[in-house]
Amino acid sequence: MGGKKAAPVSWSLDRLEDLYAVVDGLRVRYWDVGAGSPVVLVHGLGASVEWWLPNVEALAERHRVLALDLPGFGRSAKEGLTYSASFAASFVAAFLDAMGAGRASVVGNSMGGLVALQLALDHPERVDRLVLVGSAGLGREVGLRLRLAALPLLGDYLASLGTPEAVVRGTISSILSNPREMPRELIDRWVELTGLPGASTAFVKAARAGLSVFGQRRQIVLRHRLAELRAPTLIVWGDEDPVIPVAHAYAAHRRVPGARLHVFEGCRHCAQLERPAEFNELVLEFLGEGQGGIPR
């Protein structure tokens, strides 16, 4: 990787202001940092804007960075929702309209990768560049933990067990190879959000909409449409991902026209959290290729 280095990684929650908007009748929380060509960050299942904490300010050195809590997650609305990739992709498009950003580059992790992919396929005119990080939607295989969470009755029972602290600790241990390196402030925030009213129910409903005991449901697997992608695409994965196997990255790389692939060694499901400095540099370099390195 060459070019200008990314800004130092910041893990400070105090430097990022929670903003709120009503989009399609739903109250949504978001962060809006920086200036230049817009980049929207889309988190995964059960996550929130905080899962992009070490990336936002670095990317904002050269872009306007928009990170949102999808409906059902974080501090966004949790009632009366439709849980589907198509709904979430349309919501992201509506969010961009509300932010005055008709077209943006989109970075999605896990379920957020599926949402970003759906947006790029259904609304290609809205997506400049696409970054898929440990993305769902590229094959059926998925970790046992999520398959169990999607089961009727059992999923509800498992969701009711343990404190929010235990849930967060278990999640971090399963998706990150270096859980002890996570700042306590960030863990406390995740615990707080996990314990919010409706959070557990929303997680189970969203999991059930996209997953079954057999893995990712066939209707969310978009591998057969990858050749349709027109946005330049970067695929990022961890070679030790226990949630979605790295084999999906290699398979997608073969199918997406002109796609780039970067696999982090010794990394699990969230490269943006495990290898933030390298991740930020990688993404900035990729985004800069579409602008001659100069923010618009």
C-alpha positions as CSV (number, residue, x, y, z in Angstrom):
1,M,0.0,0.0,0.0
2,G,1.3,3.4,-0.9
3,G,0.3,7.0,-0.8
4,K,-0.5,9.2,2.2
5,K,-0.8,7.3,5.4
6,A,-4.1,7.3,7.3
7,A,-4.5,9.5,10.4
8,P,-3.6,7.9,13.7
9,V,-6.4,5.7,15.1
10,S,-8.7,7.3,17.7
11,W,-10.7,5.2,20.2
12,S,-12.3,8.3,21.8
13,L,-16.1,8.3,22.0
14,D,-16.1,11.8,23.3
15,R,-14.9,13.2,20.0
16,L,-17.9,12.0,18.0
17,E,-21.3,13.6,18.4
18,D,-24.5,11.6,18.3
19,L,-26.9,13.1,15.8
20,Y,-30.5,12.1,15.0
21,A,-32.8,12.4,12.0
22,V,-36.2,11.0,11.0
23,V,-35.9,9.0,7.8
24,D,-38.9,7.4,6.3
25,G,-40.7,7.9,9.6
26,L,-38.0,6.2,11.6
27,R,-35.7,7.9,14.1
28,V,-32.1,7.1,13.3
29,R,-28.8,7.9,15.1
30,Y,-25.8,8.7,13.0
31,W,-22.3,10.3,13.0
32,D,-21.4,12.9,10.4
33,V,-17.7,13.8,10.3
34,G,-15.3,15.4,7.8
35,A,-15.8,16.9,4.4
36,G,-15.4,15.8,0.8
37,S,-16.8,12.8,-1.1
38,P,-19.3,10.9,1.1
39,V,-18.6,7.5,2.5
40,V,-21.3,5.7,4.5
41,L,-20.4,3.0,7.0
42,V,-22.9,0.2,7.6
43,H,-22.5,-2.1,10.6
44,G,-23.3,-5.7,11.1
45,L,-26.0,-7.7,13.0
46,G,-26.4,-6.6,16.6
47,A,-23.9,-3.8,16.1
48,S,-24.0,0.0,15.9
49,V,-21.9,3.0,14.8
50,E,-19.5,2.2,17.6
51,W,-18.2,-0.7,15.6
52,W,-16.5,1.9,13.3
53,L,-15.0,3.9,16.2
54,P,-11.3,3.6,15.2
55,N,-12.1,4.3,11.5
56,V,-14.3,7.3,11.4
57,E,-11.8,10.1,12.1
58,A,-9.1,8.6,10.0
59,L,-11.4,8.3,7.0
60,A,-12.8,11.8,7.7
61,E,-9.3,13.2,7.0
62,R,-10.3,13.0,3.3
63,H,-14.0,12.3,3.1
64,R,-17.3,13.1,4.6
65,V,-18.0,10.0,6.7
66,L,-21.6,9.1,7.6
67,A,-22.1,6.1,10.0
68,L,-25.6,5.2,11.0
69,D,-27.4,2.8,13.4
70,L,-29.6,0.7,11.1
71,P,-33.3,0.5,12.2
72,G,-33.5,-2.1,15.0
73,F,-29.9,-1.5,16.2
74,G,-28.0,0.9,18.4
75,R,-30.1,3.9,19.4
76,S,-32.3,3.8,16.2
77,A,-36.0,2.9,16.2
78,K,-36.8,-0.7,17.0
79,E,-40.6,-1.0,16.6
80,G,-42.7,-2.0,13.6
81,L,-39.8,-2.9,11.3
82,T,-39.3,-5.1,8.3
83,Y,-36.0,-7.0,8.6
84,S,-34.7,-7.7,5.1
85,A,-31.6,-6.7,3.1
86,S,-33.8,-4.9,0.6
87,F,-35.5,-2.8,3.3
88,A,-32.2,-1.9,4.9
89,A,-30.6,-1.0,1.5
90,S,-33.6,1.2,0.6
91,F,-33.3,2.8,4.0
92,V,-29.6,3.6,3.5
93,A,-30.5,5.2,0.2
94,A,-33.2,7.3,1.9
95,F,-30.7,8.2,4.7
96,L,-28.2,9.4,2.1
97,D,-31.0,11.6,0.5
98,A,-31.8,13.0,4.0
99,M,-28.1,13.8,4.4
100,G,-27.9,15.6,1.0
101,A,-25.6,12.8,-0.3
102,G,-27.2,11.3,-3.3
103,R,-24.3,9.2,-4.2
104,A,-21.6,7.7,-1.9
105,S,-19.0,5.0,-1.4
106,V,-20.3,2.3,0.9
107,V,-18.4,0.2,3.4
108,G,-20.2,-2.6,5.1
109,N,-19.2,-5.2,7.6
110,S,-21.0,-8.6,8.0
111,M,-24.7,-8.0,7.7
112,G,-23.8,-4.4,6.7
113,G,-21.8,-5.9,3.8
114,L,-25.0,-7.6,2.6
115,V,-26.9,-4.3,2.9
116,A,-24.1,-2.5,1.0
117,L,-24.1,-5.2,-1.7
118,Q,-27.9,-5.1,-2.1
119,L,-27.7,-1.3,-2.4
120,A,-25.0,-1.5,-5.1
121,L,-27.0,-4.1,-7.1
122,D,-30.5,-2.5,-6.7
123,H,-29.4,1.1,-6.9
124,P,-26.1,1.2,-8.8
125,E,-26.4,4.9,-9.5
126,R,-26.1,5.5,-5.7
127,V,-22.8,3.7,-5.1
128,D,-19.4,5.1,-6.2
129,R,-17.2,2.4,-4.6
130,L,-18.0,-0.7,-2.5
131,V,-16.0,-2.2,0.3
132,L,-17.2,-5.5,1.7
133,V,-15.7,-6.5,5.1
134,G,-16.4,-10.1,6.2
135,S,-19.6,-9.7,4.3
136,A,-22.8,-11.8,4.6
137,G,-24.7,-12.6,1.4
138,L,-21.8,-14.4,-0.4
139,G,-22.6,-18.0,0.6
140,R,-24.7,-20.0,3.0
141,E,-22.1,-21.0,5.5
142,V,-22.2,-19.1,8.9
143,G,-21.0,-19.8,12.4
144,L,-22.9,-22.0,14.8
145,R,-23.6,-19.2,17.3
146,L,-25.7,-17.3,14.7
147,R,-27.5,-20.4,13.4
148,L,-28.6,-21.2,17.0
149,A,-29.7,-17.6,17.5
150,A,-32.0,-17.9,14.5
151,L,-33.9,-21.0,15.8
152,P,-37.5,-20.5,17.0
153,L,-37.8,-20.8,20.8
154,L,-34.2,-21.7,21.3
155,G,-33.0,-18.3,19.9
156,D,-35.3,-16.4,22.2
157,Y,-34.2,-18.6,25.1
158,L,-30.5,-18.0,24.4
159,A,-31.1,-14.3,24.0
160,S,-32.7,-14.2,27.4
161,L,-29.7,-15.8,29.1
162,G,-26.9,-13.8,30.7
163,T,-26.4,-10.1,31.4
164,P,-25.6,-7.6,28.6
165,E,-22.0,-7.7,29.8
166,A,-21.8,-11.5,29.3
167,V,-23.4,-11.2,25.9
168,V,-20.9,-8.5,24.8
169,R,-18.0,-10.4,26.2
170,G,-19.1,-13.6,24.4
171,T,-19.5,-11.7,21.1
172,I,-16.1,-10.0,21.3
173,S,-14.4,-13.3,22.1
174,S,-16.0,-15.0,19.1
175,I,-15.4,-12.3,16.5
176,L,-12.0,-10.7,17.6
177,S,-8.7,-12.4,18.1
178,N,-7.6,-9.7,20.5
179,P,-10.5,-9.0,22.8
180,R,-8.3,-7.8,25.6
181,E,-7.2,-4.9,23.4
182,M,-10.7,-3.4,23.2
183,P,-10.9,-0.2,25.2
184,R,-13.0,-0.5,28.4
185,E,-14.9,2.6,27.3
186,L,-16.0,1.0,24.1
187,I,-17.0,-2.3,25.8
188,D,-19.1,-0.3,28.3
189,R,-20.9,1.4,25.4
190,W,-21.6,-1.9,23.8
191,V,-23.0,-3.3,27.0
192,E,-25.2,-0.2,27.4
193,L,-26.6,-0.6,23.9
194,T,-27.1,-4.3,24.2
195,G,-29.2,-3.7,27.3
196,L,-31.5,-1.1,25.7
197,P,-35.3,-2.0,25.6
198,G,-36.1,-4.0,22.5
199,A,-32.4,-4.6,21.5
200,S,-32.5,-8.4,22.2
201,T,-35.8,-8.9,20.4
202,A,-34.6,-6.9,17.4
203,F,-31.5,-9.0,17.2
204,V,-33.4,-12.3,17.2
205,K,-35.9,-11.0,14.6
206,A,-33.1,-9.8,12.3
207,A,-31.1,-13.0,12.7
208,R,-34.2,-15.1,12.0
209,A,-35.0,-13.1,8.9
210,G,-31.6,-13.9,7.3
211,L,-30.5,-17.1,9.0
212,S,-31.7,-20.6,9.7
213,V,-30.1,-23.7,11.3
214,F,-28.7,-24.5,7.8
215,G,-26.9,-21.1,7.5
216,Q,-27.7,-18.0,5.6
217,R,-31.0,-18.2,3.9
218,R,-31.0,-18.7,0.2
219,Q,-32.9,-15.5,-0.5
220,I,-30.1,-13.3,1.0
221,V,-27.2,-15.1,-0.8
222,L,-26.4,-12.8,-3.8
223,R,-23.5,-14.7,-5.2
224,H,-25.3,-15.3,-8.5
225,R,-25.7,-11.5,-9.0
226,L,-22.0,-10.5,-8.3
227,A,-21.2,-10.3,-12.0
228,E,-23.8,-7.4,-12.2
229,L,-21.8,-5.2,-9.9
230,R,-20.6,-2.0,-11.6
231,A,-19.0,-0.2,-8.6
232,P,-15.3,-0.8,-8.1
233,T,-15.2,-3.3,-5.3
234,L,-12.7,-4.1,-2.5
235,I,-13.2,-7.3,-0.5
236,V,-11.6,-7.4,3.0
237,W,-11.5,-10.5,5.2
238,G,-9.8,-12.1,8.1
239,D,-8.2,-15.4,7.4
240,E,-9.4,-16.8,10.8
241,D,-13.0,-15.5,10.5
242,P,-15.2,-18.0,12.5
243,V,-18.4,-16.2,11.6
244,I,-18.3,-16.2,7.8
245,P,-15.5,-18.3,6.2
246,V,-12.8,-16.6,4.2
247,A,-13.6,-19.0,1.4
248,H,-16.5,-16.6,0.6
249,A,-14.0,-13.9,0.0
250,Y,-12.1,-15.9,-2.6
251,A,-15.2,-17.0,-4.3
252,A,-16.6,-13.5,-4.5
253,H,-13.3,-12.2,-5.8
254,R,-13.5,-14.5,-8.8
255,R,-17.1,-13.4,-9.6
256,V,-16.9,-9.6,-9.1
257,P,-15.6,-7.8,-12.2
258,G,-12.2,-6.2,-11.4
259,A,-12.6,-6.8,-7.7
260,R,-9.7,-6.3,-5.2
261,L,-9.1,-8.7,-2.4
262,H,-7.2,-8.2,0.9
263,V,-7.0,-10.9,3.5
264,F,-5.6,-10.0,6.9
265,E,-3.6,-12.8,8.5
266,G,-4.4,-13.7,12.1
267,C,-7.6,-11.7,11.9
268,R,-11.2,-12.7,12.6
269,H,-14.5,-11.1,11.6
270,C,-14.1,-7.4,12.1
271,A,-10.9,-6.2,10.4
272,Q,-11.9,-2.6,11.0
273,L,-11.6,-3.2,14.7
274,E,-8.7,-5.7,14.8
275,R,-6.4,-4.0,12.3
276,P,-7.7,-0.4,12.2
277,A,-4.6,1.4,11.1
278,E,-3.9,-1.0,8.2
279,F,-7.7,-1.1,7.4
280,N,-7.9,2.7,7.3
281,E,-4.9,3.0,5.0
282,L,-6.2,0.2,2.7
283,V,-9.7,1.8,2.4
284,L,-8.4,5.3,1.9
285,E,-6.1,4.2,-0.8
286,F,-9.0,2.3,-2.6
287,L,-11.4,5.3,-2.2
288,G,-8.8,7.7,-3.5
289,E,-8.3,5.8,-6.7
290,G,-11.8,7.0,-7.8
291,Q,-10.8,10.7,-7.3
292,G,-7.1,10.9,-8.3
293,G,-6.5,11.1,-4.5
294,I,-8.2,14.5,-4.2
295,P,-11.5,14.8,-2.3
296,R,-14.3,16.2,-4.4
